[in-house]
Amino acid sequence: MRIVDRDELSRLLTMAEVIELVERGFLLLHQKKVLMPPRSVFNAPYHEGSLLYMPVLIEDDRPYLVTKIITVYPENSRLFGLPVLQGLVLVFNAMNGTPLVALEASFITAMRTGAAGGVAAKYLARKDSKVASLFGAGPQARTQLEAVCSVLPVEKCYLVSYQDPREESFAGEMGEKLGIKVVITADRKSAVEQADVIICATTSRTPVFDGSWLRPGTHITAIGSFKPEVRELDSETIRRAKIYVDSREAAREEAGDLIIPVREGVVDWSKIEAELGEVIAGEKNGRENPDEITVFKSVGLAVQDAVVAIGVLKKLDSGR
Ligand SMILES: NC(=O)c1ccc[n+]([C@@H]2O[C@H](COP(=O)([O-])OP(=O)(O)OC[C@H]3O[C@@H](n4cnc5c(N)ncnc54)[C@H](O)[C@@H]3O)[C@@H](O)[C@H]2O)c1
């Protein structure tokens, strides 16, 4: 069985390709060509980390069984200089169970999570969005910004400082890579007020901005929280916005950004407008006017990893 490391993956995959793959993955999920049990999250006792097991069956041109096994240690970058996410994606032939390829998971996770934000921005953000404001300076924030820049004419990004030592290199490297101006700011309110698109890609357990600061027409993508008691968005943001998710079922299980406002009685679950797959299929509307505030809440789905891993396998098989 072939093993594909991070360097090879970064040579094989572009963000534009991953956005296309992930968009197709959301559509396949909506068309019920994907069987995806809820992922299991095992919070390791005595350790500040979790082990996630994310299996999926995809019936596309050929059937594949894919699973991601990944650890999430939120304090890793601060305490040990290690990635928050580490693990493997394994692809099997679904007809005979033969393992086909193992891929390093953190690169795929960052690319597919960024790509989900890119797909959401394509359908939900204003087409003339020029200013992005970003919470988080880790690997997820990098690919979120890259994906948004590949679908919208972003010229400037405000990176909201949280005293992360990686912020300077983030601003320099991403500014150069994407050909945009990245400005580090400590002024959360002004960053939110000026944004066309806001990206939350943090490990924060509590809201990172006040929803009353949002101006009409803003799109927000929030990818950080995946536990019921953890959220990056406050209840006011959820109350004011049209809400889109990757999966209703997963959101109700895991998305503190929605679970907490529902528990508070601020909104109920009918507040979710659509899953992204329904919008891609043309069955539900994305943005309908320039004044709407839209939120895409992602908890992350195994199908996103699976379509990217299968995409890599096909590239390897075809020798590209
Ligand atoms: N939805 C998904 O599919 C998905 C996939 C992968 C990772 N994630 C989640 O994304 C998050 C980010 O992952 P990462 O690997 O980039 O983490 P990281 O630790 O490398 O970076 C987190 C960043 O958040 C910033 N931050 C923390 N609290 C903040 C606050 N209150 N205000 C502003 N900034 C704050 C930190 O300074 C840091 O820059 C994690 O919570 C991870 O679990 C989600």
PDBQT file of the ligand as one rigid body, heavy atoms in Angstrom, charges set to zero:
ROOT
HETATM    1  N1  LIG A 401     -14.541  22.438  10.944  1.00  0.00    +0.000 N 
HETATM    2  C1  LIG A 401     -13.576  21.651  10.549  1.00  0.00    +0.000 C 
HETATM    3  O1  LIG A 401     -13.735  20.896   9.595  1.00  0.00    +0.000 OA
HETATM    4  C2  LIG A 401     -12.241  21.724  11.221  1.00  0.00    +0.000 A 
HETATM    5  C3  LIG A 401     -11.176  21.030  10.653  1.00  0.00    +0.000 A 
HETATM    6  C4  LIG A 401      -9.931  21.149  11.242  1.00  0.00    +0.000 A 
HETATM    7  C5  LIG A 401      -9.752  21.912  12.384  1.00  0.00    +0.000 A 
HETATM    8  N2  LIG A 401     -10.820  22.549  12.935  1.00  0.00    +0.000 N 
HETATM    9  C6  LIG A 401     -10.645  23.372  14.127  1.00  0.00    +0.000 C 
HETATM   10  O2  LIG A 401     -10.063  24.605  13.721  1.00  0.00    +0.000 OA
HETATM   11  C7  LIG A 401      -9.427  25.217  14.837  1.00  0.00    +0.000 C 
HETATM   12  C8  LIG A 401      -8.103  25.828  14.418  1.00  0.00    +0.000 C 
HETATM   13  O3  LIG A 401      -7.185  24.799  14.081  1.00  0.00    +0.000 OA
HETATM   14  P1  LIG A 401      -5.622  25.142  13.889  1.00  0.00    +0.000 P 
HETATM   15  O4  LIG A 401      -4.969  23.836  13.605  1.00  0.00    +0.000 OA
HETATM   16  O5  LIG A 401      -5.431  26.244  12.921  1.00  0.00    +0.000 OA
HETATM   17  O6  LIG A 401      -5.276  25.636  15.390  1.00  0.00    +0.000 OA
HETATM   18  P2  LIG A 401      -4.044  26.485  15.961  1.00  0.00    +0.000 P 
HETATM   19  O7  LIG A 401      -3.953  26.234  17.433  1.00  0.00    +0.000 OA
HETATM   20  O8  LIG A 401      -2.824  26.257  15.134  1.00  0.00    +0.000 OA
HETATM   21  O9  LIG A 401      -4.518  27.995  15.769  1.00  0.00    +0.000 OA
HETATM   22  C9  LIG A 401      -5.567  28.530  16.546  1.00  0.00    +0.000 C 
HETATM   23  C10 LIG A 401      -5.514  30.035  16.416  1.00  0.00    +0.000 C 
HETATM   24  O10 LIG A 401      -6.627  30.581  17.139  1.00  0.00    +0.000 OA
HETATM   25  C11 LIG A 401      -6.178  31.767  17.766  1.00  0.00    +0.000 C 
HETATM   26  N3  LIG A 401      -7.115  32.093  18.854  1.00  0.00    +0.000 N 
HETATM   27  C12 LIG A 401      -7.448  31.325  19.918  1.00  0.00    +0.000 A 
HETATM   28  N4  LIG A 401      -8.356  31.979  20.673  1.00  0.00    +0.000 NA
HETATM   29  C13 LIG A 401      -8.621  33.153  20.061  1.00  0.00    +0.000 A 
HETATM   30  C14 LIG A 401      -9.480  34.244  20.332  1.00  0.00    +0.000 A 
HETATM   31  N5  LIG A 401     -10.269  34.254  21.405  1.00  0.00    +0.000 N 
HETATM   32  N6  LIG A 401      -9.487  35.300  19.463  1.00  0.00    +0.000 NA
HETATM   33  C15 LIG A 401      -8.698  35.296  18.354  1.00  0.00    +0.000 A 
HETATM   34  N7  LIG A 401      -7.872  34.281  18.033  1.00  0.00    +0.000 NA
HETATM   35  C16 LIG A 401      -7.829  33.224  18.877  1.00  0.00    +0.000 A 
HETATM   36  C17 LIG A 401      -4.782  31.427  18.244  1.00  0.00    +0.000 C 
HETATM   37  O11 LIG A 401      -4.031  32.590  18.523  1.00  0.00    +0.000 OA
HETATM   38  C18 LIG A 401      -4.252  30.676  17.015  1.00  0.00    +0.000 C 
HETATM   39  O12 LIG A 401      -3.719  31.576  16.078  1.00  0.00    +0.000 OA
HETATM   40  C19 LIG A 401      -9.316  24.121  15.902  1.00  0.00    +0.000 C 
HETATM   41  O13 LIG A 401     -10.281  24.383  16.908  1.00  0.00    +0.000 OA
HETATM   42  C20 LIG A 401      -9.656  22.848  15.155  1.00  0.00    +0.000 C 
HETATM   43  O14 LIG A 401     -10.256  21.879  15.981  1.00  0.00    +0.000 OA
HETATM   44  C21 LIG A 401     -12.046  22.468  12.358  1.00  0.00    +0.000 A 
ENDROOT
TORSDOF 0
